[in-house]
Amino acid sequence: MFRPLPPLNALRAFESAGRHQSFSGAATELGVSHSAISRHVRGLEHRLGTQLFRDLPRGVTLTQAGARYLAQVTPALDAISEATEVFHDRPVGRLVVNSEPLFASRFVVPRLADFYDRYPEVELRMEASQQLADMSRYEADLAIRSYASGVPEHASDLISDAKLFVYGAPSLIGDGLGPPEDVLKFRRFQDRRGNPWAEWAQLAGVSTAEFVAPDWRMRSPLAFEAALAGQGLFLCAEDVMANVCAKGDMVKCWPIGFRSGSYHLVAGDGVRRSAPVRAFRNWLLDQALQFRSTEGSGNS
């Protein structure tokens, strides 16, 4: 049956520009020039006889007709992509993952060799930032974030519940610490906002009468480095610290921990379900499951 379809390149340009709300973002994603995206979109608008985008002082936005069209075109391109991928042995393509710096450097990066071995044709770019990527503008395909409570507003997968313990460098604690009250002798750092130390102290039976507020002025990567250098104790999720402890660079001070929030793998509401996205999602969830069934279960 004859189908009067627009050119595929024009549809890809429109779909990418619609997701990014940006011709420049689409050009970067598809590896073409800004003018090529504009040319494809204008040609598509001419063919359809309607305006798909409105110009803004910075970027573009979809018209109502454009938004309706995007809602149909995205799953259609996904279906074509998935139908084609069955002929490939391995996922192919680019992938941008935005993550909190400490989780990226201490949980994800030490395990990435396994991902590269499994998916050598996926071009992965890890971005570390405390600021969550704007998923509505598709600044990243996926993001890894911790949440103190509740769940993300975007579609997400639970990576792990964050169980916090106190860690210290061997150079700081020597042969070990005594009762939990010894925590008062040291400067204290943490991997998140708020005052989780107060909750830990209550759980450990430590009086907070002389419990000076923790040094929260350092963001978590700097706080981690300070603790690693023996400048104080670090209250942090065991997922993050497992590899550091395995190498002997830090040790768990007391077997006293509590759950505080959770880590999630977040995707934008309309993110393309590309093969690289699915591959990374499945791989990361598998790594988290392995952690919980081995190191995690031994420390719960």
MISE-977159 format. One record per residue: residue in three letters; x, y, z of N, C-alpha, C, O in turn. Coordinates in steps of 0.001 Angstrom, whole numbers, plus 500000, padded with zeros to 6 digits. Layout:
ALAXYZXYZXYZXYZ...
END
This chain:
MET500846498812500000500000500000500000500886501244500000501826501348500788PHE500583502166499126501367503392499027501082504292500225499927504530500579ARG502161504792500845502022505700501977502757506996501647503965506966501411PRO502072508113501624502716509392501290503518509929502474503099510879503135LEU504670509319502735505467509677503908506451510798503592506963510879502476PRO506716511663504573507781512659504423509136511957504416509226510802504832PRO510190512625503956511533512031503986511936511669505421511642512406506362LEU512608510531505574513002510069506907513927511064507589513795511301508790ASN514870511655506842515793512615507450515048513831507998515433514388509026ALA513990514237507315513200515367507798512483515001509093512406515814510015LEU511962513786509163511292513336510381512274513228511543511951513608512669ARG513471512712511273514484512601512329514892513980512828515048514186514032ALA515065514927511906515440516282512294514346516921513148514632517530514179PHE513098516780512715511978517341513482511875516696514859511723517389515865GLU511958515369514900511797514659516168512880515047517166512597515268518343SER514117515128516695515218515500517584515084516947518040515276517245519219ALA514755517849517117514580519257517479513412519426518442513457520270519337GLY512367518623518258511225518696519156511558518227520551511112518827521529ARG512344517155520664512743516672521988513646517662522690513488517925523883HIS514589518209521950515555519145522542514983520550522693515522521366523440GLN513879520834521976513389522211521894514521523119521420514680524245521891SER515298522600520481516490523328520035516995522737518733517188521526518628PHE517211523597517732517817523128516490519287522778516715519808521839516113SER519951523542517585521365523263517871521517521917518568522427521151518253GLY520625521630519514520673520338520192520456519190519230521114518155519330ALA519527519371518292519281518333517290520488518158516381520846517038516018ALA521113519277516015522290519205515144523415518431515816524087517621515177THR523621518682517106524660517961517849524336516478517933525215515640517729GLU523089516145518232522694514747518372522839513982517068523297512839517065LEU522452514603515959522454513908514672523749514082513895523939513456512852GLY524646514933514399525935515110513740525852515857512425526599515561511491VAL524938516835512344524805517654511139524844519119511555524965519430512740SER524741520014510580524800521439510879523436521973511314522399521368511045HIS523465523117511991522231523794512398521374524109511176520154523949511207SER522017524555510107521271524912508896520600523697508270519527523816507677ALA521229522517508398520625521302507844519341520956508599518342520575507989ILE519371521089509927518166520840510721517067521821510320515920521430510102SER517430523097510226516455524118509860515855523843508489514651523996508288ARG516687523442507562516216523159506198515239521983506194514200522039505536HIS515569520928506922514682519765506984513339520131507621512282519730507134VAL513392520898508716512159521259509416511285522157508551510075521948508459ARG511893523154507919511105524050507068510494523291505896509358523559505504GLY511239522354505341510697521539504258509526520692504722508547520518503996LEU509633520163505945508548519354506491507315520218506745506190519804506462GLU507531521423507281506409522337507509505708522676506198504480522733506137HIS506496522901505151505922523207503838505106522026503324504021522208502772ARG505627520823503505504934519623503033503617519413503781502606519038503186LEU503642519663505107502445519450505925501474520625505874500297520490506209GLY501980521768505456501123522947505383500787523537506731499724524132506908THR501698523374507695501456523916509032502774524236509712503808523659509376GLN502742525153510664503933525531511414504114524578512589503185524353513365LEU505316524020512716505612523055513776506344523684514955506235523200516081PHE507088524757514704507868525426515752507594526926515739507272527505514702ARG507728527538516905507755528992517031509128529399517527509691528753518410ASP509663530457516968510967530955517394510844531689518727509891532434518959LEU511833531461519601511939532161520870513224532973520869514087532758520018PRO513370533915521819514641534649521892515847533713521989516919533999521456ARG515647532586522685516703531572522766516081530217522463515394529639523306GLY516322529718521270515805528411520898514441528484520236514044529520519704VAL513738527373520279512420527261519657511491526499520598511937525877521562THR510222526556520309509245525767521054508231525195520078507967525793519035LEU507673524067520402506696523429519531505367524182519556504938524663520605THR504727524280518410503351524742518365502448523597518829502927522485519047GLN501175523853518977500255522776519357500263521669518312500253520484518645ALA500281522071517038500327521071515967501634520293516026501653519081515811GLY502736521000516320504035520339516413504087519347517554504642518258517412ALA503502519724518704503495518824519862502679517564519573503074516461519948ARG501535517737518901500725516568518552501470515659517577501424514434517686TYR502153516283516627502885515498515629504048514757516279504302513594515963LEU504760515434517193505888514805517878505429513588518671506121512570518703ALA504274513686519308503753512570520105503498511332519255503501510215519774GLN503278511514517963503072510388517057504374509939516399504597508747516192VAL505230510908516072506456510588515330507471509858516208508123508922515746THR507614510278517481508613509651518350508404508145518495509346507392518253PRO507217507669518877507049506210518961507176505514517616507581504353517558ALA506835506208516527506985505597515204508459505374514877508830504313514374LEU509305506374515162510741506210514932511329505175515883512225504419515507ASP510824505140517117511271504104518055510974502717517500511807501814517580ALA509786502558516939509397501252516397510294500854515229510688499693515115ILE510615501814514364511518501530513243512896501147513766513521500205513278SER513368501905514785514684501626515358514735500234515973515688499488515748GLU513711499883516751513692498576517406513574497446516391514166496382516574ALA512813497671515320512684496649514286514005496422513567514301495308513132THR514800497483513443516088497393512750517160496784513632518053496088513148GLU517069497051514951518115496595515866518218495080515964519258494560516368VAL517164494365515604517226492902515690518252492333514723518661491180514859PHE518673493136513743519665492671512781521087492981513233522050492612512560HIS521221493660514377522541493980514919522802493104516136521915492891516962ASP524010492605516238524365491777517387524464492597518665524158492108519752ARG524899493861518527525129494685519704524561496080519483524461496543518347PRO524182496761520590523702498137520469524782499045519898525967498878520190VAL524364499999519088525278500948518463524710502349518661523504502554518529GLY525575503315518979525118504693519070525737505441520226526551504906520978ARG525328506703520351525843507571521408524880507623522594523669507459522446LEU525458507856523776524663507892525001525288508886525972526491508840526227VAL524472509782526511524933510757527501524248510459528833523020510453528920VAL525051510213529867524529509925531207525054510982532170526264511155532310ASN524147511684532827524492512708533802524344512111535195523327511486535497SER525348512297536044525308511671537369525872512595538431526707513454538148GLU525406512406539654526047513072540784527512512651540815527815511473540630PRO528431513598541047529865513301540927530349512130541772531076511271541274LEU529958512084543044530496511045543922530000509662543515530771508702543522PHE528731509551543165528204508255542739528848507835541425529136506656541215ALA529074508805540542529709508490539257531123507969539457531498506942538891SER531910508680540265533326508334540401533562507098541258534552506393541063ARG532657506820542217532921505727543155532078504479542927532435503402543406PHE530963504604542204530159503411541930530161503055540448530381501898540089VAL529921504033539590529776503738538161531118503531537478531339502498536847VAL532017504503537598533281504455536851534107503200537143534632502611536198PRO534252502756538405535034501531538639534470500293537953535174499294537803ARG533213500347537537532574499188536907532439499335535391531962498416534724LEU532853500475534840532597500747533427533336499822532471532886499621531343ALA534455499258532896535181498345532005534272497209531554534350496757530412ASP533412496754532456532475495684532114531475496156531062531133495410530145PHE531005497402531198530065497939530202530732498043528836530144497669527821TYR531970498554528812532681498688527535532921497328526892532839497192525671ASP533213496334527703533421494985527160532136494437526541532168493791525494ARG531020494698527191529741494178526695529232494952525483528657494378524558TYR529454496273525507528879497125524459529955498031523856529921499245524053PRO530901497453523126532019498239522595531608499284521565532369500216521305GLU530438499153520979530016500090519940529089501180520465528544501962519687VAL528911501232521772528165502335522378529160503416522784530096503156523540GLU528955504616522283529819505752522621529224506449523848528332507289523730LEU529735506085525022529192506588526287529929507839526731531159507874526757ARG529158508871527081529741510076527669529131510274529050527935510534529182MET529965510148530075529530510377531451529769511837531812530858512366531591GLU528761512481532362528882513855532825528587513884534318527554513382534759ALA529486514469535093529309514546536541528903515963536923529605516924536609SER527774516087537598527275517403537981526321517273539157525534516329539227GLN526395518226540079525437518264541180524067518721540690523048518430541315GLN524050519438539568522802519960539019522180518938538092522823518477537148LEU520932518581538354520240517619537508520080518180536108519622519309535938ALA520455517400535105520272517813533724518794518088533466517922517423534026ASP518523519070532618517143519404532264516613518325531332516830518375530121MET515913517344531908515450516219531112514385516639530105514202515978529083SER513683517737530387512664518194529445513290518736528172512642518777527126ARG514562519159528258515263519663527071516291518656526560517060518953525646TYR516300517471527151517133516372526691518615516743526671519322516497525693GLU519075517353527796520495517628527933521270516340528185522489516303528016ALA520577515297528583521185513979528770520123512932528468518924513189528580ASP520586511745528083519639510654527840519128510072529156517951509737529290LEU520043509960530126519716509400531432520429510208532509521439510858532239ALA519907510165533714520558510841534834520468509959536074519488509240536270ILE521504510023536908521542509277538165521490510292539301522352511166539399ARG520486510175540151520306511150541215519850510477542508519224509418542492SER520181511122543625519686510659544923518496511520545320518449512714545022TYR517547510905545990516341511598546440516139511306547917516135510151548344ALA515969512379548695515820512216550139514530511485550478514475510727551447SER513495511713549682512215511039549919511415511061548627511721511827547713GLY510409510234548554509557510211547383510271509635546174511279508939546296VAL509723509941544998510277509444543745510416510605542779509742511622542943PRO511282510478541766511460511558540794510175511823540016509307510958539904GLU510075513050539475508896513399538684508944512753537310507908512593536665HIS510134512379536852510272511711535565510270510190535761510408509690536877ALA510111509480534656510188508020534699511550507612535244512569508187534862SER511574506627536132512841506257536755512844504798537170511802504149537261ASP514063504296537422514272502963537985515041503125539287515991503906539355LEU514641502400540312515366502416541580516679501664541416516687500485541061ILE517787502347541676519092501691541659519339501036543011519672499854543089SER519173501812544067519370501255545407518828502211546448518715503413546208ASP518491501666547610518225502500548773519574502914549345520499502107549435ALA519672504177549728520933504681550263521001504399551757520261504997552537LYS521889503489552159522085503190553573523390503836554015524459503502553505LEU523301504758554960524449505556555382525179504931556561524567504475557527PHE526518504921556454527406504499557529528502505543557681528682506404556821VAL529231505453558787530354506360559037531644505689558584531907504534558921TYR532447506426557814533713505909557292534849506846557673534652508046557864GLY536046506270557779537223507065558083538459506482557440538503505295557117ALA539460507316557254540724506859556685541528506130557754541505506537558915PRO542241505059557391543070504346558374544053505265559082544350505065560260SER544561506273558374545518507194558983544885508016560097545584508513560980LEU543566508160560058542872508956561069542479508123562278542641508562563417ILE541970506936562037541406506155563146542378505132563716542071504495564724GLY543531504961563102544551504067563641544067502640563756543596502055562780ASP544181502076564948543785500680565174542281500510565349541795499392565522GLY541556501600565306540109501500565447539573502514566430540324503205567119LEU538275502585566477537606503518567362536937502773568506536695501569568428GLY536649503500569550535951502921570684534452503014570487533956502722569399PRO533727503409571501532274503521571390531886504636570417532716505478570074PRO530641504642569979530201505662569027530424507098569498530512508011568677GLU530518507304570820530759508656571329532066509238570805532253510455570815ASP532976508369570345534249508849569807534057509728568575534971510449568175VAL532877509670567976532613510494566800532774511977567125533076512781566243LEU532570512338568400532655513736568813534076514282568759534283515493568839LYS535055513390568624536455513825568617536898514331567249537977514911567122PHE536076514117566231536527514365564861535633515368564129534464515568564456ARG536242515974563135535453516764562190534574515800561405534969514663561147ARG533389516250561027532453515347560352532015515917559004531681517095558880PHE532031515042558004531580515398556659530420514485556259530167513466556903GLN529730514859555204528589514053554753528437514162553239529010515049552606ASP527650513239552667527509513194551210526228513852550715525899513741549534ARG525494514540551599524219515128551190523877516324552060524507516557553092ARG522875517080551635522423518229552412521666517779553661521454516587553885GLY521269518756554461520572518426555699521559518047556789522741518378556706ASN521081517361557800521932516945558912521693515478559248521139515166560302PRO522107514572558355521922513147558644522730512685559848522435511641560429TRP523755513462560229524535513089561415523653513047562668523856512204563541ALA522691513944562755521813513956563932521022512654564022520836512106565108GLU520559512166562875519820510901562863520743509741563225520352508832563957TRP521984509780562701522935508721563041523222508738564544523250507684565181ALA523435509932565115523748510047566543522616509485567397522860508789568383GLN521391509786567019520251509262567774520212507742567708519953507077568711LEU520471507195566525520469505746566356521597505096567149521439504000567687ALA522753505792567215523922505247567899523898505499569404524761505003570128GLY522926506258569873522846506551571295523845507593571744524241507611572909VAL524258508464570836525218509521571158524456510788571531523579511229570789SER524788511366572667524138512601573089524488513722572126525647513893571747THR523487514476571737523727515581570809523897516911571534523915517965570898ALA524023516872572859524169518117573623525406518888573177525389520117573103GLU526492518150572878527720518801572425527999518465570960529133518540570487PHE526944518100570270527102517648568887527118518864567962526069519358567549VAL528315519334567647528454520497566777528006520116565372528232518990564928ALA527374521049564676526891520782563315528044520332562427529169520804562589PRO527780519440561506528839518946560619529332520026559671528648521019559420ASP530523519813559154531089520754558189530481520441556823531036519657556053TRP529327521064556528528606520770555300528968521740554183528380521684553103ARG529933522631554430530251523649553431530881523055552181530845523675551118MET531455521869552292532059521209551137531018520359550424530265519624551062ARG530978520460549105530144519539548340530714518134548475531888517961548804SER529887517143548224530262515768548564531587515296547959532325514599548655PRO531943515630546695533242515154546198534408515714547008535377515001547271LEU534322516995547409535390517597548206535378517049549629536433516834550227ALA534193516828550162534094516237551497534703514845551507535384514464552460PHE534456514087550443535048512751550335536568512840550316537242512089551021GLU537110513749549518538565513889549430539153514306550770540233513848551145ALA538448515173551494538930515592552811538971514404553769539938514233554510ALA537925513589553751537898512402554613538959511399554195539599510777555042LEU539146511241552894540156510316552387541551510733552837542421509890553051ALA541755512036552977543049512555553423543195512526554943544196512999555481GLY542194511969555637542296511840557087541915513077557860542337513249559003GLN541111513956557247540744515207557907539456515111558718539079516068559395GLY538780513968558657537548513813559411536818512549559017537281511792558164LEU535675512323559641534849511159559341533803511528558293533403512687558175PHE533375510532557545532483510768556408531247509890556534531355508666556598LEU530077510509556570528807509784556596528299509690555162527980510699554534CYS528230508459554657527991508290553227527297506962552947527324506051553774ALA526676506860551777526006505630551365527029504534551091528068504785550479GLU526733503320551545527687502222551384527877501840549922528932501316549563ASP526887502086549069527056501815547645528272502562547104529064502025546330VAL528394503813547535529469504680547062530816504254547627531833504360546943MET530836503773548870532095503528549557532632502111549403533759501840549817ALA531867501213548827532267499803548786533628499596548133534477498905548695ASN533853500181546959535125499991546267536281500644547011537396500124547019VAL536008501790547637537051502485548396537489501634549581538681501530549871CYS536527501030550259536850500170551402537538498890550953538427498388551642ALA537139498362549815537748497131549311539236497324549045540018496381549167LYS539627498539548683541042498838548432541789499212549709543007499391549687GLY541064499330550819541705499660552083541938501136552306542630501517553251ASP541366501990551441541575503432551580540690504044552662541028505078553238MET539560503400552932538656503845553996538118502604554694538102501515554120VAL537678502777555938537085501658556670535781502121557303535602503299557613LYS534875501167557486533617501469558163533896501521559661534439500572560227CYS533526502625560300533898502842561697533039502044562677533565501469563629TRP531743502004562457530826501264563327529761500587562459529418501102561396PRO529244499459562892528197498768562112526820499371562372525841498652562572ILE526762500681562365525519501396562650525154502213561420525872503142561050GLY524063501873560800523659502583559598522155502730559520521415502059560239PHE521713503603558652520272503811558477519997504206557029520862504749556342ARG518800503927556590518415504248555221517994505714555138517243506221555972SER518505506371554102518206507793553912518070508072552422519052508369551742GLY516855507973551929516630508247550520517000507082549626517098505939550073SER517203507386548366517473506344547383518108506945546141517994508143545883TYR518781506092545375519359506482544091518458505972542973517975504840543008HIS518243506829541983517385506466540855518084506754539531518881507685539418LEU517767505938538540518162506199537158516963506860536498515898506254536371VAL517145508112536077516035508936535614516111509148534110517186509375533553ALA514956509071533464514851509359532037513751510384531831512779510417532586GLY513898511216530819512846512165530483511580511426530073511635510274529642ASP510448512090530209509167511438529933509081510872528519508428509852528297GLY509734511528527564509633511060526180510961510626525600511148510636524383VAL511896510241526478513229509904525990513158508740525000512402507785525176ARG513967508859523965513988507805522969514463506503523602515479506478524296ARG513732505437523363514105504142523927515120503478523002514864502412522442SER516257504113522854517282503605521949517962502385522549517866502124523748ALA518649501647521691519375500469522166520433500838523205520548500131524207PRO521224501925523018522192502293524056521531502624525395522063502274526448VAL520375503297525363519660503617526604519244502339527317519445502204528525ARG518673501413526583518242500156527191519430499354527698519357498721528751ALA520533499383526941521721498627527342522284499161528659522600498384529560PHE522411500493528774522974501067529998522037500833531179522486500506532277ARG520743500999530953519780500773532032519893499355532562520004499152533772ASN519867498381531679519925496982532114521252496672532795521299495941533784TRP522336497239532251523661496996532830523756497583534236524219496907535156LEU523323498836534414523444499479535724522575498786536765523009498584537900LEU521363498422536393520496497721537343521074496363537709520919495905538841ASP521741495718536757522395494440537047523558494638538014523755493830538922GLN524338495719537824525441496014538738524919496285540147525504495830541130ALA523821497024540238523238497315541553522732496046542225522878495873543435LEU522137495162541435521648493895541986522805493049542499522708492443543567GLN523905493005541739525080492256542182525622492827543485526015492079544380PHE525644494157543592526143494778544817525279494390546011525796494016547063ARG523975494481545845523074494167546956523171492708547378523008492387548555SER523439491815546411523468490386546729524819489933547280524934488814547780THR525847490790547195527170490412547703527601491339548827527349491059550000GLU528253492444548471528763493351549492527651493959550320527756494053551543GLY526566494377549642525482495031550361524840494141551394524565494583552509SER524595492887551043523923491989551978524777491686553190524258491374554261GLY526086491777553023526969491492554146527053492619555139527528492432556260ASN526580493829554725526701494980555605525366495496556094525300496541556740SER524299494772555794522982495274556180522672494946557631521602495295558128
END
